[in-house]
Amino acid sequence: MAPSMVYVYGDRRWPVLQHTIFPFSLLPNCTSGEATPDSMESENKIKKQKLVLESELEEDEEYETSFIQEDGVTKSLSNQDMTTTSRHLFGDSEDGLSISIIENMKEEYGLFVWPCSRILAEYVWQQKARFSSSHVVELGAGTSLPGLVAAKVGAEVTLTDDSTRLEVLDNMRRVCVLNNLKCKVLGLTWGVWDAPIFSLHPNIILGADVLYDTSAFDDLFATVTFLLQKLPESVFITTYHNRSGHHLIEFLMEKWGLKCIKLLDGFSFMPSHKAASLSGNIQLAEIVLDTPV
């Protein structure tokens, strides 16, 4: 589709597609007769976005980007390297928060904000009193949206992903800096009992869309069970696509001595404007140790 408008900053040009809603607050020193900056953006955040964008422009003479905003998520896309920075909003303008996520469309799985991650992040936000002052570990964190929301509401958070996925771990550190958060980032491979896992003592474990590869299910549940055993009152909260029915999860829980204490339709608590942009049969489960009474 040909661009319907072109915005210019210095000698840079941004094509804006006809279907694009353009957030002017993210574009440096650019004006239009009909648009005003987003009232939800503070002056400091606007300046920060400008500095980041200008820095990226200086590094790449071929840099070209477009902005899309829909359903509370704003994305800026670099056509050069398929990198996006998405901004996710929670709550309202007065007492809400926003999280910026660096995504890479070329990465196979780990650097994209999947629907399960958005749903789990919303659940964390709505349960923010529960997460405040808690110790949280996110497994298979990838872009880390749920863990970052937990950190924003006051949790002490450790973000983990496969120790062999160095690009993902590095991106997690960058996202923490981008959001001014001091989360720990650890390489943790499910089913591998090395030093990092012994240092963790969470009372809440998060996992968004970690139940996608059946060959990794046992390693995942072995890791979850090990972490839950450290604190008897701890809980594993996960969102997953119900591709083969909850009976598969029930089988794994029984095998590893776990039980589900809450099972929700992932869309049942999502704001309508966010749910409208998502699809699939997504469920949220809270899982604990099945200890004898």
FENKADA-V777755 format. One record per residue. RES is the residue in three letters. PHI is phi in degrees with one decimal (none if undefined). Layout:
RES|PHI ; RES|PHI
This chain:
MET|none ; ALA|-73.9 ; PRO|-67.3 ; SER|-90.1 ; MET|-145.4 ; VAL|-132.5 ; TYR|-100.9 ; VAL|-118.6 ; TYR|-130.8 ; GLY|62.4 ; ASP|-100.7 ; ARG|-99.4 ; ARG|-130.8 ; TRP|-115.6 ; PRO|-77.0 ; VAL|-114.9 ; LEU|-68.9 ; GLN|-62.1 ; HIS|-88.7 ; THR|-83.1 ; ILE|-97.6 ; PHE|-97.6 ; PRO|-81.5 ; PHE|-63.1 ; SER|-65.4 ; LEU|-93.1 ; LEU|-100.8 ; PRO|-71.1 ; ASN|51.8 ; CYS|-115.7 ; THR|-129.5 ; SER|-143.4 ; GLY|-62.3 ; GLU|-108.0 ; ALA|-111.9 ; THR|-129.9 ; PRO|-61.0 ; ASP|-60.1 ; SER|-65.0 ; MET|-80.7 ; GLU|-84.7 ; SER|-78.5 ; GLU|-61.7 ; ASN|-65.2 ; LYS|-67.3 ; ILE|-62.1 ; LYS|-61.6 ; LYS|-64.5 ; GLN|-60.5 ; LYS|-63.3 ; LEU|-64.2 ; VAL|-63.4 ; LEU|-65.0 ; GLU|-63.3 ; SER|-63.8 ; GLU|-66.4 ; LEU|-64.2 ; GLU|-65.7 ; GLU|-77.6 ; ASP|-134.5 ; GLU|-67.7 ; GLU|-99.1 ; TYR|-62.9 ; GLU|-139.1 ; THR|-138.7 ; SER|-129.2 ; PHE|-121.3 ; ILE|-130.8 ; GLN|-131.6 ; GLU|-158.3 ; ASP|51.3 ; GLY|79.1 ; VAL|-121.0 ; THR|-105.5 ; LYS|-127.0 ; SER|-112.2 ; LEU|-115.9 ; SER|-92.3 ; ASN|-69.0 ; GLN|-70.8 ; ASP|-124.2 ; MET|58.8 ; THR|-96.1 ; THR|-123.4 ; THR|-121.1 ; SER|-103.1 ; ARG|-118.7 ; HIS|-111.1 ; LEU|-104.0 ; PHE|-133.9 ; GLY|76.4 ; ASP|-102.8 ; SER|-68.1 ; GLU|-86.6 ; ASP|-122.1 ; GLY|-90.8 ; LEU|-148.8 ; SER|-132.1 ; ILE|-126.7 ; SER|-100.4 ; ILE|-124.7 ; ILE|-89.5 ; GLU|-117.2 ; ASN|-132.6 ; MET|-68.9 ; LYS|-83.7 ; GLU|-69.0 ; GLU|-60.4 ; TYR|-135.0 ; GLY|-74.4 ; LEU|-116.7 ; PHE|-140.9 ; VAL|-83.9 ; TRP|-81.5 ; PRO|-54.4 ; CYS|-59.6 ; SER|-68.4 ; ARG|-65.4 ; ILE|-69.4 ; LEU|-65.2 ; ALA|-62.7 ; GLU|-64.1 ; TYR|-63.8 ; VAL|-58.9 ; TRP|-61.4 ; GLN|-70.1 ; GLN|-105.9 ; LYS|-59.3 ; ALA|-63.2 ; ARG|-69.6 ; PHE|-86.4 ; SER|-60.4 ; SER|70.6 ; SER|-87.3 ; HIS|-105.9 ; VAL|-117.3 ; VAL|-120.3 ; GLU|-103.5 ; LEU|-91.8 ; GLY|53.3 ; ALA|-65.1 ; GLY|58.5 ; THR|-77.1 ; SER|72.0 ; LEU|-57.2 ; PRO|-61.6 ; GLY|-64.4 ; LEU|-68.3 ; VAL|-63.8 ; ALA|-59.3 ; ALA|-65.2 ; LYS|-64.5 ; VAL|-93.3 ; GLY|112.0 ; ALA|-83.0 ; GLU|-90.6 ; VAL|-119.4 ; THR|-117.0 ; LEU|-97.3 ; THR|-130.6 ; ASP|-154.8 ; ASP|-49.9 ; SER|-65.3 ; THR|-88.0 ; ARG|-96.6 ; LEU|-65.2 ; GLU|-64.0 ; VAL|-67.2 ; LEU|-62.5 ; ASP|-65.8 ; ASN|-65.2 ; MET|-61.7 ; ARG|-65.3 ; ARG|-64.0 ; VAL|-67.5 ; CYS|-61.8 ; VAL|-64.1 ; LEU|-58.6 ; ASN|-99.4 ; ASN|55.7 ; LEU|-120.6 ; LYS|-109.0 ; CYS|-80.3 ; LYS|-80.7 ; VAL|-121.8 ; LEU|-130.1 ; GLY|-81.8 ; LEU|-139.2 ; THR|-95.5 ; TRP|-59.5 ; GLY|80.8 ; VAL|-109.8 ; TRP|-100.4 ; ASP|-108.8 ; ALA|-54.7 ; PRO|-55.0 ; ILE|-68.3 ; PHE|-75.5 ; SER|-88.6 ; LEU|-97.7 ; HIS|-138.9 ; PRO|-80.2 ; ASN|-102.0 ; ILE|-134.5 ; ILE|-112.7 ; LEU|-110.6 ; GLY|-154.2 ; ALA|-102.4 ; ASP|56.0 ; VAL|-88.5 ; LEU|-103.8 ; TYR|-118.0 ; ASP|-114.1 ; THR|-59.9 ; SER|-69.2 ; ALA|-103.6 ; PHE|-60.2 ; ASP|-64.3 ; ASP|-63.2 ; LEU|-62.6 ; PHE|-68.9 ; ALA|-64.6 ; THR|-67.3 ; VAL|-60.3 ; THR|-60.9 ; PHE|-59.3 ; LEU|-70.2 ; LEU|-64.9 ; GLN|-68.1 ; LYS|-70.6 ; LEU|-132.5 ; PRO|-57.2 ; GLU|-92.5 ; SER|-75.7 ; VAL|-142.8 ; PHE|-106.5 ; ILE|-112.3 ; THR|-135.2 ; THR|-115.6 ; TYR|-155.1 ; HIS|-75.3 ; ASN|-81.7 ; ARG|-75.0 ; SER|-126.5 ; GLY|90.8 ; HIS|-68.5 ; HIS|-61.5 ; LEU|-66.0 ; ILE|-65.5 ; GLU|-61.0 ; PHE|-62.0 ; LEU|-66.1 ; MET|-63.9 ; GLU|-64.2 ; LYS|-61.6 ; TRP|-102.5 ; GLY|70.3 ; LEU|-121.8 ; LYS|-145.4 ; CYS|-94.3 ; ILE|-105.3 ; LYS|-153.5 ; LEU|-136.6 ; LEU|-125.2 ; ASP|-66.7 ; GLY|-59.8 ; PHE|-92.8 ; SER|-69.0 ; PHE|-116.0 ; MET|-78.9 ; PRO|-56.5 ; SER|-58.4 ; HIS|-69.9 ; LYS|-84.8 ; ALA|-62.2 ; ALA|-62.9 ; SER|-94.6 ; LEU|-113.8 ; SER|-147.2 ; GLY|109.6 ; ASN|-98.3 ; ILE|-107.8 ; GLN|-119.6 ; LEU|-117.7 ; ALA|-126.5 ; GLU|-107.4 ; ILE|-126.2 ; VAL|-133.9 ; LEU|-66.4 ; ASP|-91.3 ; THR|-86.9 ; PRO|-63.0 ; VAL|-78.4
